[in-house]
Amino acid sequence: MDTVKKNNKIRAQLKEITKQFPGVLANDHINLDIYSHEILALLGENGAGKTTLMNILAGLYNADSGKIFIDGEEVHFHSPKDAISHGVGMVHQHFMLVESLTVTENIILSLPKHGISLNKQEVKKRIQDLSQQYHLLVDPDAAIWQLSVGEQQRVEIMRLLYRGADILILDEPTAVLTPDEAKDLAKILRKMADEGKAVIMITHKLNEVIAFSDRVTVLRAGQVVTNVMTKATTKKELARQMVGREILFRLEKAKCQLGEPVLQVKNIHTLNDKGLPALKDVSFQICAGEIFGIAGVAGNGQRELAEVISGLRNSTSGKIKVNGEDITHSSPFKVIQAGISHVPGDRIGMGLASNLGVADNLVMKAYRTPPIVQGPLVKKKKILQFVESLIKTFQIQTPSPETPVRLLSGGNQQRLILAREITASQGILIAVYPSRGLDVGATESVRRTLLEQRAKGSAILLISEDLEEISQVSDRVMVLYEGQSMGIVDPAVTTLETIGLMMAGQPLSRIPNDEMEKMAS
């Protein structure tokens, strides 16, 4: 049982909340108490029902059954406007800001009454006051497109605070933040809780649950499985509660059996979308049976590197070879024919056709080849056999092969992409942030899959911001900083502190050996 601080009071109660979608029972008679002066972590696997439950509290969904109470009074929300009028607001994972407008203008747009009746200078002054009070550090005159992702998130929080929200819900708030931005967010949330607000953080990141929250409620398959004070539990126990089994936080990795070099990148230069240098003289090679990791803070050329190799972006100079064949400036189709598969970092925007079914997405790279195609004909029976085989092999949880992939959890969407790309691969796989946004169980599954492909002789380029993932899974790691290589290291004998210095822009050659030994001791 959990013990709540004496000065905390129940701000909101969800009683017997049930919500069902076609083929999915998202919330199954859930009861939840939400207290002031507290950060509550709502923890669970992808698809456990966390976001659905909070969408009901925020007025986006109507529950099929159950009741909501705010300060002891039953309420009925038919829209987010109803919820905010009762002090409940939600910051969604995908921000809802107008990029061409300023911070002040976005705040004004969110107000129930705007236009000539509002004094823009008064709004700006109120923004500055809230910014100072909660250490949000938001410039009222800045355009949204000029702000970092972390700053944009603060604007979303500001919009809710401006409208008087004192029950704040944040959906996967650190999914798009750097480690430093996540630490800043933790301070902001703590400040709000200390001043009496109720903060709910939807997450699946165990480290942040332990670091951020006061209390944890774990959902599994749409039901509450535990409700406990954070200080009374452990990361290992929470992981077990999430997935219903023990989780291995460190996977066993067999010794690398290197084959011949299969992918060679030589002196590559390229530009980003703004026409500025994104990669500067980057060179490396990957052998069969090896996972080659790329580490670095987001925005240092990782995306452009994956796109250059996969044919989605041209280089300005340099060469790319696959098994000795020059594929520089080849089309994506020719890159696929050369044997390269690509797991993109943006699952929804780039990896999937979200309104199409599971079967259509799985067959996207196989529809040209036998046995699915025989002569000019596509064999529907063969497609179904192919799809059912991949669903079983990669354990994709879906109501049916026709289910639109947008209805799948993030973990199952990622399994689908991996199933398609690995099946289409001829020995070379580019995996960009393959476990981003996934819960601990799905993350373990993705990493196991990569190691299995390595054992089968695949050459894998792994791009990740997760240093733990990079160090556990990779055989060698190259660090990118502002589009340049800071060096290539063996993660088995290199400290995370050394890799961190390289990510901050210090080349390996300039890190003294005695400093590395000091950090390792």
N, C-alpha and C positions, 0 to 999 in steps of 0.2 A: 504493500500500500504506500501511496505517496503522502508526504506531509507538506502542507502548504504554509507559507509564512503567515503569521497571525494578522498582519496589517493588509493582507491581500483579500480582496472580495471577488465573488463570482460576478464577472461582467456579462458573460454569455453562456448559455447552455444549449447543447444540441441533444435532443432526446429521441431515441429510436428512429434515427434518420435512415431511410432506405431510398436508394436510387438505382434503377435498372435501365440499361440500354439494350438494344437488340443483341442477344447472345451473351451479355455480360451483366452480372450483378455487381455494380461498382461499390455500393455502400449497403451493408446488411445490418440494419437495426443498430446503428452506431450511437453511443452516448459519449458526450464530451463536455467537460467543464473548462471554461477559459477564465483565468484570473487576471486582475490588475497587478501591476508591479512585477510582471513575470514574462519571461521569454519561453514560450512553449514550442518545442520541436515536434513537428508531425512527421514521423519517420516511417519509411516503408519502401518496398521494392517499386520499380516502375509498374504501374497498373494496379497498385494496391488500393487505390481509391482516395488518395490524399487530396489531389487537386479537385476532384469531383466534390468531395465533402466541403472544401473551402469555397468552391464556386457556388454552392448552395447557400452558405453563410453570407457570401458577398452579393447575393441576389442575381447571379447569372443563370443558375438553374433552379427549378422548383423540385423539391423532394417529392417522391411518390407517396411517402408517408413519413410521419414524425413531426416534431415540433421544435421551434426555435424560440428561446427566451433571451431577452436583453434586459439586464438589471431586474430580473424576476418577472417581467411582463412578456407575455406571448406576442410575437410579431409575425407578420406575413410579408415577405419580400417578393415583389414581382419584377424588380429591376435593381441594378446597382445603385440607382438614384434613391430607392427606398432604403437600401442598406446604409448608404452614406448619411442619410438623414437620421439614422439611429447610431451613427458613430462607427460604422463598420466599413473599412476600405481595403482594397487589395491591389498590390503591385504584382502584375503578371510577369511571367518569365520573358515574354516578348513585349517590349515596351510599346505604349500607345501614344507616342508623341509625334507632333508635326515637325519634321526636321528643318523646314525652311523658316519656321517661326522662332522667336526668342523664348527664353525661359518664362518671362513675364506673360507673353502672349499665350503660351501653352497653359499657364495657370488660369488666365482669364477664360480661355475656352472651356475649361473644366468646371467653371462656376455656374450655378443654376441661373443666375441673371448676369448677362454681360452686355457690353455695348456702351452707349453714351452714358448710362447710369453709373458706370464704374470709373473711378479716377485711377488712371494707370500709375501715377506716381505713388498713390496710396497703396496700390497692390505691390509695387516694387519695394516700398518701405516695409510692408508686412513680410515679404519674401526675405529681405535682409535680416529682419528681426528673428524669423524662424531659423534662418541659416546660422545665425550666431548662437541661438539658443540650443540647437541640436548639432552644432558643428558640421553642418551639411556642406559648407563651402561652395555655394552655388552663386554664379554671377547672373543676376536678373536680366542683363542685357545680352548675354551670349546666345547665339543661335544654337539650336539643338545639334545640328550637324557638326558644329565645332567642338562638341564635348566628347570626352571619352565615354565608354560604356558605363563605367562606375559613376561618372558625373550625371549621365542620363538617368541612372537608377535613382540618384538623389533627387532629381527633379520629380520623378514619379512619387517618391516618398513625400516631397514637399507639397505636391498637389493634394495628397490626402490630409496632411497636417493643416494646410490652409483651409480645408473644408471642415475641419474639426473632428477628424477621425481619431478615436482613442482606442479602437480595436483594429490593429493593423496586421494584415496577412501578406506575407512575402513568399511567392512561389519560386523555389529554387534560386534564391537571391544571389548565390555566389557562382552560379553555373558559368557566367560570362566574365567574371572578375579575375584580376590578377591576385596573387597572394597578399600583396600590400593593400589592394583595394578591399579585399575580404576582411582584413584586420580593421580597416577604417570603418567598414559597415558594422562590424561587431561592436565597436565603440558607440556608434550612432544608435543601434538597437538597445544597448545597455542604458544609454542616457534616456531614451524614451521610456523604457521599463521603470527605471528609477523614479521618473516623474509621474508614475501611476498608470501609464498606458499598458494595454495587453498586447503583446506581440506574438504572432504565430509565424513560425518559419517552416515552410514545407521543404523537406530535404531528404536526401538519401546518403549524405556525406557524414560518415560517423565521426570523423575528426572534428568537424564543425559543430556537430551536436554536443560533443563533450566540451568544446571550447566556448560555445555561444549560449547554450540554453540552461534554464533552471529545472525544467521538467520535460519529459519525453513521453509521447504517446506513440506506440508502434501499431501500424495497420498491416494486416496481411490478408490478402484475398477479400478485401472489403470489410473486414472485421477488426475491432480493437483486440490485440493480443496481450498488451501490457501498457500500464500507465505508471511511471516511476520517476522519482526525483533523479536528476542527472548525476548528482554526486553519489547516489546509492547504486549506480550500475557501472558497467564497463563496456568498452568498445566491442569486445568479443561477445559479451552476452547480448548486446543490442543486435549485432549481426546475426546471431543465432535466432533471435526472436523475429527478425525481419524475414528470413528465408526458411526457417523451420529446420535448419541443419547447421552443422559446424562449418565455418568458412576458413579456408586457408589464406592467411594474409600474405604468405610468401610461398609461391609455387616452386616445386622442385624442377630444376632445369638441367637437362642432360648436357654433357660437354659438347660444344659446337663441333660438328664434323664438316669442315669447310670443303666445298667443291671448287669448280672453276669460276672465275669472275663472269657474271652474267649481265650485270648492269654497270655501265661506266659513264660517269658524268665528269666532263673535262672542261674546266675554265669557263663555266656558265655565267653569263651576265643576262639580266632581264630587267624590265621595268614593271612598276605596279600600275594600278588602274589610273593613277594621277599622272603617269608619265615620268615618275621619279625612279631612280635606281632601287631595285628590290633585292637583287642578287648580284654580288660582285666577286667574280673569279672563284666560284665554288667548284671544288673537285672532290670526288670520292668514287669508290667502286664497291659493289656488293657481290659477294660470292653465293653460290648455291648453298643452302643449309645455314644461312646466317640471317640474323635480325640486326639491321643497322638502324640505330635510333638517331633522331634529330631532336635536340632539346633547344629550348629558347623561350623567352617571353613572347606571347602572341604579337604578331605584327612585325616580326623580324625576318620575314622572307619565307617562312615555312609554307604558306599557302601557295605562293608563286612557284616554289620549288616543285611541289606536287603537280601543279598545273603544267609546268614546262615539260616534265617527264611524261605526263599522261596526254600531251598533245592539245591541251586547252589554252595554252599561252605560248607565244613564240619567244625564243631567246634572242638577244641582240648579238651575242657571239658565244662561241663555245660549241662543244659536241656532246651528243648523247648516243651511246651505242648499246645495243642489246645483242648479246652473244656475238659480238664483233661487227654487227650490222649497224650502220649509221641510220638513226631514226630522227635526227634533228629536224625540227619543223614538220614532222609528219602529222597527219590528221589524227583525231582520236580513234577513228576506225582502224587506221593502219597501226596505231600503237596497240590496240586490242589484238589485232592479227599477229603482232610481234610477240604477244604473250603476256602483256602487262595488264593487270586488273587494278582498279582504283576504288578504294573505300573512302569517299569524300568526308570532309569534316562536317558538312551541313547535310544531315540526314534527310530532312524534309525538303529543303530547297533544291538540293542537287542529287541526292542519292535515290530518291523515290518519286514516283508519280502518285501522290498521296490519295487521290480520288479513285485510282484504279485498284483492283483487287490484288490479293497476295499472289495469286497465280500469274497475273499479267506482269507484276514486278519481278517475279522470280525467273520468268522466261525471256526477259528483255535481251539477254546476250546469247540465248540458246536457240532462238527461233529460226536462225538462218541455217542451222546444221542438223544432220541426221542424228537420231531417228525422228526428231520432231518434224523435220521437213523431208518429204520424199518427192523428188522432182519438183513440180510447181505447187504441190499441195502441203498445207500445214495439217498435221494429224492431231486432232483434239484429244484423242485417247492417249497418245504419246505425251502430250503436254501434261495431262492430268497425272500420268504415272511419274513423269519427271518431277512435277511439283510436289506430289505426295511423298516422294522419296526424300527431297530436300527438307520438307517440313519435319519429317521423322528424324533424319540424320542430324539436323541442326536444332532440333527441339524448339521449333517456332510455335508458340502458343497462339492459335487463331481459331475462332469459331468454325471457319470454313475456308477453303481456298479462294472463295469469291469475296471474302470480307475486305472492304476498303482498308488499305494499310494505315490510313490516318486514325483508325479506331484501335490499332495495336498499341501496346505500351512501347516506350522508347527502347527497352531491352530487346523486345521481339522485332521491332523495326531494324535494329542493328544486326540481329541474327539473320534476318532476311537478306540484308545487304551483303553480309559476309558469305552467306550461302551462295548467293548469285555470283559474287566476284571470285570466290575461291574456286567454284565449279568452272568458271570461264577462264581462270588463270592458267597460263602455261608455264608456271614456275616463278613468276615475279608478281609481287603484291605490294601496292602502295596503300598503307593504312594511316589515315589522317585522323587524329584524336578518336580512335576507335571505341574508347570507353567513356568519352565525355558525356555527362548527363545520365550515366547509368548507375544503378544501385550496386551494392557490393557483390551480390550474387551474379548479376549480369556481367559485371566487370571481370570477375573470376572466370566466367565462361568465355568471354572474348579473349582473355590472355591465354587460356588453355588452348583455344582454337589456333591462335598465332603460333604457339609453341609446337602444336601438332603439325602445322604446315611446315615449320622449320625442320622438324624431324623427318618430314617426307622429302626434304631437299629444296624447298622453295626459298627464294631470296626475297626478304621482306624489308621494305623501307617503312619504319615506324616513326611517325611524327606525333609528338605528344608534349603537352605542357605539364604532365604529371611526372615529377622526378622519380617518384616511387615506381611507377610503371616503367619508365625508361630504364632505370637501374636494374629492375628485376628481370625484365624480358629481353633487353638488348644484349648483343654480344660486343658491339662497339657503339660508341655514341659520338656524334659530331654536334657541337654547339654553334648555333647561329646567333649573331648579334649584328643588327643593322645590315643584314644581307651578306655578312662575311663569316667565314669559318673561323672560330676561335681555337680550333684544334679538335683532334679525334682522340678519345680516351677509351680505356677498358673499364667499364663500370664496376667490375668485380674488384678492382684494386684502386679505384678512384673515389674519394669522398664526395658526398653531396655538396659539401662546402666548396670544394674545388670547382665542381660543375656550376654552382651558384655564382662564383666569381667570374667564370667564363660567360655566363648568361648576362652578367652586368657589364660585359665589354672588355674583360681582361684576357688576352690571349694566353693559351697554355704555356707558351714559350716564356712568358714574363712572370709566371707564378713560380717563385723560388722553390727548389726541391725541399729545403728545410721547412718552408711554410706548409707544403703539402704533407710532409711527414708529421709536422706538429698537429695538423688538423686530423690526421689519421690516428694519432695516438690517443 
